[in-house]
Amino acid sequence: MTPQSDEDEVWRQIVASFNDTAERDSADQPWPDSENVPAEPTRRVVKPSEELEPDQDEPDREPDHDPGHDRDEDDEGHFEPPPPPPLPKLDLPTKLAWVALFGGPAYLLVAAMASWQMEGWALFTAVAAFIGGFVALVVRMGDGPPNDSGWDDGAVL
């Protein structure tokens, strides 16, 4: 037999035994038998907890639930994040760079959709505004750490 035919026979055995369940001896398992998962998992039904009435034998005890304050059961576990911080104030050159970045292509798009006749200087100005706005934003971005980062750039524990 050639090595190729041996390999083909091994693959046929693997494919034939693909759906067979493995029968393992419990001595081969690295965990105790008590931790084996059953073949079909048990189903658990979680019921909402009912509020218990205060015990009648203890008149001094206050009820945990204030009857005047009704909780909305739909709101239980609802997380509402705090409002985001305000956006930073932009200076005039940054605002102009953003207007140029979006204004140039917006003018070209509106002019093309409206079939306006575009002069050469208007086309050049729109493209130059886009490129200039992009360059101005990249140059103003900076490559250093923020001013308020402190001396340590690591994680805060």
Beta strands, then each sheet from edge to edge (+ up, - down):
end
